[in-house]
Amino acid sequence: MSPSLADLRSRLDWVIDALIPADPKGIMPSARDISVADRLLPVALKQRDDMAPAFLEAIASLPEHCPQDPLAAIQ
């Protein structure tokens, strides 16, 4: 059984901010600032339920807390 989004919350927070960070000038918010994990990700995973288990397993394989080089960890 795949972990749930709630189980992976600490990982999701740093992953989404690594992939979509806030604009340094403060014009564009980060993914976490616009609640991607709460509002958009559940909808996307529901629409692509065939991909949801693999996505959740991939996130579960990442460190719980943000590593020094988050993009390298994701790669």
C-alpha positions in Angstrom: 0.0 0.0 0.0 1.3 3.4 -1.0 1.8 6.1 1.7 -0.7 9.0 1.8 0.0 12.6 1.0 -0.4 13.3 4.8 2.2 10.7 5.6 4.6 12.4 3.1 3.9 16.0 4.1 7.4 17.0 5.3 8.9 15.5 2.1 6.4 17.2 -0.1 6.9 20.6 1.4 10.6 20.7 0.6 10.2 19.0 -2.8 7.6 21.4 -4.1 9.5 24.4 -2.9 12.7 23.0 -4.5 10.9 22.5 -7.8 8.9 25.8 -7.7 10.6 28.3 -5.4 9.4 31.8 -4.7 10.7 34.5 -6.9 13.6 36.3 -5.2 11.9 39.7 -5.9 8.7 38.5 -4.1 6.6 38.7 -7.2 5.8 35.0 -7.6 5.0 32.8 -4.6 6.5 29.4 -4.0 4.5 26.2 -4.6 4.0 25.9 -0.8 2.8 29.5 -0.6 -0.1 28.7 -2.9 -0.9 25.4 -1.2 0.0 23.1 -4.1 0.2 20.0 -1.8 -3.2 20.8 -0.3 -5.2 22.0 -3.2 -3.7 21.0 -6.5 -1.7 17.8 -6.0 -4.7 15.8 -4.7 -6.7 16.8 -7.8 -3.8 15.8 -10.1 -3.3 12.5 -8.4 -7.0 11.8 -8.6 -7.0 12.5 -12.3 -4.0 10.3 -12.8 -4.7 7.6 -10.3 -2.7 5.2 -12.5 0.4 7.3 -11.6 -0.4 8.1 -8.0 1.2 5.0 -6.4 4.5 5.4 -8.2 4.6 9.2 -7.4 3.9 8.5 -3.7 6.6 5.8 -3.6 9.1 8.1 -5.3 8.4 10.9 -2.7 8.6 8.4 0.1 12.1 7.4 -1.0 13.4 10.9 -0.5 14.8 12.2 2.8 12.2 13.4 5.3 13.9 16.8 5.8 15.3 19.0 3.1 18.9 18.0 2.2 21.6 20.5 1.5 21.1 20.0 -2.3 17.4 19.3 -2.7 17.5 19.2 -6.5 20.3 16.6 -6.5 18.2 14.5 -4.1 15.2 14.6 -6.3 17.3 13.8 -9.4 
